[in-house]
Structures are given as C-alpha cells and as structure tokens.
C-alpha cells in the first residue's frame, strides 16, 4: 500500500481499538460527559506515557517518527493482542515483508496435497497471502463449492464469500463466518504493507458489495482464529465444524484451513454419506 493508505489504515485501527476499551477497565473513572465509546486520546497518551499532541498526530495518520519502544507502550495501553501488535508495528513503521517475492505465484507441493487429500472427512482449503484458494480436498468441494469449476482468478475466498449465494445459504451466521476470514485478511494486509495488490482488491470489493466496507472497518486482526462454525447444508442439514488455521512452513506464505467435524455431533456421519452417495452416482 502507498504511504497515505498505510497512514489511513493506522489511523482507523488506533481509533477503533481505543473505542473498545472501557475507562474503568484501566483504572479511569467512567465520566458523565463522554460523547464517544472507549478512551479519549489524551487518556491513551497518559497510559502510554507519551504527549497528548504526539499521540493525536499518530492517530490522525500524520507522517511522524515512531520508535519500537514507544509503539510497545501504545500497544500495552490499547491492550493489543500479539496479532494486533504486529499489525500496529507494520503500519506505523512500514516494515516491508521480505519473506517471499511479491509477484511469485504460490504453489503447493505434491506432499502437501497428499496430506490434504488424506483428511477425507475434514474439509480443507489451502490459501495464499491474498486469500486466493490454491488447493483443497474432496470434502471441501462437497461442503463448500466445486472449486475446480470456478476460474482460477476468481477463487478468492473473500470475493466468494460476498459474491456466491451458496455461502450465504451455507453459513448459519454468515456475518460471523465472514468476520473470521476478514480478520485473517487484515493480518496479511498489515504484514505485506509494500504489496499494492491489497489496495486494489479493497476498492474492488467496495464496488462489488455494499456490505463489505462496514464489515471490513469493524474486522479484527487474527492470524489464526479458532472458531466453531455451524453450516446449513442444502442436502445434509445442520453441520458443525471446528475451524483450525495452520501456517504452512516453506518459501510460500500458505495457510491450511481445516474444518474438523465437531465432536459429539452427527457431522462426520453426514459428510461420509454425502461423499459416498456422490461417488456412487
């Protein structure tokens, strides 16, 4: 992203994080004249041990000098998680990622694909730093979409969530489902500050669906959210999965998202019947 976009993202992030903190949770009186939720800028500055003017400039997205030690204090004052802290540092210090060639097309190895295929009744998707789907198993095709029928350049998980009606029907809480992926996408967005692809994609998504921008603005930062997801499958009805996201070690920044049938549910049995029935047809 360019400098202006980076500073705008930093401003929006600091503002949203400040709004989440209740004054009494950090030992401050709630007050009776608070017109907005959360802490005031001067209170964040006080907690972080910096001047109110300097913090205001930082939150306004001004191009000012920052140091790691001061950012640590800001992160502590805003009670940031490890992922949120990394996001703050990436935006504030414009730390470019050198882990891979920004124009490199990620590919999955035969051994990784074999491992994914062996997860017979655990729908599994491999995606890259752009949330582009580069691999999947048969279980994923049965539960989600037949990805091989989608043109490769359209196999972006974020785009599919907003453009394919199948996903809206599938997820019982579609918004919750989307927010999980947006939190992952935001962690990449902060990590690859020098990749201009993200700005173009965000502008494209704003045009595609008016619901995207509000959800994006309220999304959190998480590199690997673990959640229980309830699906309403067209053929099998209610299905419960535990989502686990794993980082694939190697030169390409790939993520393995595994949907494990929830323990104690009938999900695995339903998926077995669905896959066996399709195989017999």
N, C-alpha and C positions, 0 to 999 in steps of 0.2 A: 504494500500500500504506500501511497505517497505521504509526505510529511503532514500535510493538512488532514488527510484521512486518519492517519495514526493519532494525531493530537485530538481530533474529534472523538475517536473511539476511546481514548484515555479519559477525556472529559466526561463522556457518557457513563463510563464504568465507575469512576470515582463518585459521581453524583448518585448513581443507583445504589452503590454499596453504602454510602453514607445514609441514605434513606432507610436502609434496612435495620439500622442499629437503634434500639430504644435507649434514650438517655439514662434511665435508671439502671440499665444493664452494665454501664461503665461508671457507675457511681455519681451520675449527674442528676439534678432534680428534673422532673418531667416538665415543669414550667406550665404556664397557662396561656402564653402568647405565641405558641409555636404554630405557624401557618402551614408548615410542611412536615411530613413524617421524618423521623430519624434525627440525626445530629445536625447542628449548624456547622458551617465551615470553620468558624473560629473554635468550636469545640473539638473538631478533629485536629486542628492545628495545635491546640493545647495538649491533647492526649499524645500527639506525636512529638511534641517539643520543638515545633518549628513556628515561624512567624505566621500570623494570620494572613498577611499580604502574600507571602510566598505560596502558601497552600492555595489561596484563592486563585492565584495565577496558574498554578498547576492544574487545578480543577477546571479552569476556564480554557485549558488547552493552549496556553501560551508556550512559546518555544523557549524554555528556560533550562538552565543547567540543573541536573539532578545527580545525586550520588547513591551508591548502593546502601550506605548506612542510613541515609535519610528515607529512602524507599522502604527499608526494613521497618523504620518507625511508623511510617504511614500504613504499611500493611498490618502491623500489630494494632494500631489504633482502629483500623477498619475491620479487625478480626477476620482477615482473609484466610481462606484455606490454602493448602500448598499449591493447588492448581491456579487459584485466583492470584496468588502471589507471583507465580511465574508469568501470568498474563500481564500483571501490572508492570513487572520489570521489562518485559518485551516491548510494551507500548511506550513506557516512559524513557527507556534507554535505547530504543530502536536496535535491539540486538538481533542481527540477521542470523538465520539458521544456515549452517554450513554442512548439515548432515547429509544432504543429497543435492544433486543437480535439480534446480527448479523446473527444468524442462524435460527431465527424464520421465519416460513412461514406465511406471512401476509394473512389474510382472511377478507373478507368484511362481515359486519353484514347483516342480513335479512332486517333491516330497511333501510340501505344504498342502498341495491339492489333494494328495492321497490321504493325509491326515484329516482334512476337512470331510472328504468323502466317507471316511470310516465313522464319522459321527452320524450314523444312519438316522437316528430319531431325534437329533438335535439340530434344528435349522441353523445353519452357519453361513455368515457372509464375510468376505474379505473386502475391505475398502481401503482407499489411499487417503492421503492428507487433504484431498478435496472432497472426501466422502463419495468418491467415484467407486462404484462396485466393480471389482476386478476378478472376483471369484465367489463361488457359492456351491452348496451341495444340493442334492435332490430334495431333501427335506425342506430347504428354504424355498425351492420352486413350488412345492406343494402348499406351503403355508402362506407365502407372500405372493410373488408373481413368477411367471415363467420368464426369468431374466434373459434367457437366450433369444426371446422373441422381441426384445427391446433393443433398438440400435445402440451400439456401444457408447456413443457420445451422449446418449440420453440416460444412461444407467447411473445417475447421480442420486444418492439416497435422499438428500434434502429436496431435490426437484421432484422426485417421485412421490414423496410424502404430500406435497402440495398439489400435484397435478393428476394423480391417479386416484379415481374414486374407489378403487379396490382397498386402498389403505385406509381411507376414511371409514369405510364399512367394517374393516377388519378390527381396528383398534377400538375397544370399548371406550377408552378415554383418549381420543385422538390427540388432543392438545397436550396431555401429559406425555404421550408417546413421542410427539414432535419435539417437545422441550428437551427430552433426553438427548436426541440427536443434535439439536442446536447447541447444547452445552458442549458436546464434543467438537462440533464445528467451530465454536468460539475459541476453544483451546488451541486448535490449529491456526485460526485467524491471528491469534496473538503470537504464536510461535513463529509463523512464517511472515513476519512483518515486511519482508522485502519481496513478497510474491504478489504481483499486481493482479493475478487471477481473481483473488478474493473480492476486490472492489467491483470488478466487472460482474461477478456472479451475484453479489448482493443487489446490485442495480437491476439485474435481470429478474431476480426473484421478486423484487418490489413491484415490477411490472406484471409478473405472472399472476400473483395472488395478493389482494389487499390485506389478507390475514397475516402475511409473512412478517411485515415490518414490526407490528406491535409485539408479536411473539419473539422476534429477534432482539428487540430492545429490552425485553424482560428476561431473556435467557441467562442462565448462569454459566459458570466455567467449570467443566469437569472433564478430565481426560479419560475417565473410565467409570461412569455411573453404573451402579448395580441396582437394578430395579426388578420388581415383579410386574409382568405385563399380562393383561387379560385381553384375549382376542375373541372375536365372534366370527368364527369361520363359516363360510357360506354352506359347506357340506357337513362339517363336524360339530358345529355349535361352539359352546364355550371351551376355550383352551387357555391354560395358564402356563406361562414360561418365566423362568428366571434368566435375566439377561446379564451376561458377563462379557466384558470387553477386555481383550488381551492385546498387548503390543507385540508385534512380530519382530524379532530381532533380525537385523540384516541391513543392507545398504538402502533399501526402500522403506519408507515410513508407512508400514501397513498395519491395519487393525483387524483383529479377528473377533467378530461379534457372535457369541454362541448363545442360542436360546435353548436352555435346558428345560424339559417338561417339569413343572413344579411337583415336588414330592407330595405324595398323597392325593394327587389329582388323577383324573382319567385321561389326561392329555396324551401321554405316550401311547396308550392303547388306541386312542382315536387316530393318532398320526400313523401308527402301524397299519390300521385298517384302511386308511385313506391311500397310503402308498401301495399296499398290496392290491387294492381294488384297481388302482390306476395301472399297475403292472399287468394285471390280468386282461385289461381291456384291449 
